[in-house]
Amino acid sequence: MAVECDTNVQEYLHELRQPLNVIGLATGNLRSALCPGLGKEQADYLIAKLDRIDEQVARIASLADQLTGDGGPLFFAAPAV
């Protein structure tokens, strides 16, 4: 049962990480493709928005990593008594 649970959670985490990778790649592509053609004010605005997206992607990825104990077997903290 525990192995099945580990497998299910690993599958869910994989499904969570896949769109995060796509979003991260897309922000990088937007940053390199759009920013050089814009004025400074527009580029600064866009870069700030892309930075915010990257921060949130990193935050969710970090939460997913914490669920697996940084890539190892699943780790759930014992509830406080």
Secondary structure, DSSP 4 states (H G I P E B T S, - for coil): -HHHHHHHHHHHHHHHHHHHHHHHHHHHHHHHHHGGGS-HHHHHHHHHHHHHHHHHHHHHHHHHHHHTTTTSS---PPPP-
